[in-house]
Amino acid sequence: MTKKHFCYLILAVIASACSTNPYKNTEKAYDQQLKNLENQITSKEAKTIPAVSPVVIDTSYAQQLRIVKDTLSKTNSTYLQNGINTEWIGTVNFNLRKPSFVIIHHTAQDSLQQTINTFTKTKTQVSAHYIISENGKVVQMLNDYLRAWHAGNSTWGKVTDLNSCSIGIELDNNGFKPFTEAQISSLVALLTKLKKDYNIPTQNFLGHADIAPGRKQDPSALFPWKTLAEKGFGIWPDEVLEPAPFDFKIEPALRIIGYNTKNLTAAIQAFKLHYIQTDATSVLDRKTIDAIYSIYKKQVQ
């Protein structure tokens, strides 16, 4: 190699080393936005709850948050099966994915403390974002943007993973007694905030029984779905039901509404638990058929 060629090589190396990353500014913006979002999903506001007996809580919550932050911060290359390694270039246009459903449950337990105990033990493998006690106290147990384990094996329409797109709310109720006014008042207040914060569609406020026909029966027939619908959380059949057409098909109508109709009997029972309530059997009487037609029309509007 001549001296002249050597000099050219040195200059090329220097030029390469001194060249700027064309995505430096966007990477910086990406990192800042990511930091903001990490802080958003890991923040916890202290809330006062009624005094209860000591509850043993393990450290899994904090550990899970660290895992989530580590996952969000991951920007390294990923190896694909075809031998290609992905290249990381951070975009500046992103935010957190927002929940689009609210699923309402009753706890089927005897106290707020019992449910807190259940949701703070790793072995139970179940959780929810909120619990509302009989006296109206609201306990938040998970950030809205994180995935709680409340829906289980469930579907609604084409959605097959409700846990990933919903907020779970548990009402302190054993399933056999009426829900209290204080409890429903707090529920309405919470739903008002959630609907506004995440622009959740009116028809996407559902019960656990709706998304898991035959497997779940909560909230019970004592739950005031009509009252919630009047306030914009869910839909309700018309007061005066229009008769369904003679050729109206029940199974496809329930499926279009959102119900899993693989077990049609269970789907009919789930519908009646929500919209008829005085009768949650699988009997298809005139009122039930016309109610299904009414909800079907609202769903396809």
Secondary structure as GFF3:
##gff-version 3
##sequence-region A 1 301
A	DSSP	alpha_helix	3	18	.	.	.	ID=ss1
A	DSSP	alpha_helix	24	42	.	.	.	ID=ss2
A	DSSP	alpha_helix	60	73	.	.	.	ID=ss3
A	DSSP	beta_strand	101	106	.	.	.	ID=ss4
A	DSSP	alpha_helix	112	119	.	.	.	ID=ss5
A	DSSP	three_ten_helix	122	124	.	.	.	ID=ss6
A	DSSP	beta_strand	130	132	.	.	.	ID=ss7
A	DSSP	beta_strand	138	140	.	.	.	ID=ss8
A	DSSP	three_ten_helix	162	164	.	.	.	ID=ss9
A	DSSP	beta_strand	166	171	.	.	.	ID=ss10
A	DSSP	alpha_helix	181	198	.	.	.	ID=ss11
A	DSSP	three_ten_helix	202	204	.	.	.	ID=ss12
A	DSSP	beta_strand	205	207	.	.	.	ID=ss13
A	DSSP	alpha_helix	208	211	.	.	.	ID=ss14
A	DSSP	alpha_helix	225	230	.	.	.	ID=ss15
A	DSSP	alpha_helix	250	257	.	.	.	ID=ss16
A	DSSP	alpha_helix	264	275	.	.	.	ID=ss17
A	DSSP	alpha_helix	286	300	.	.	.	ID=ss18
###
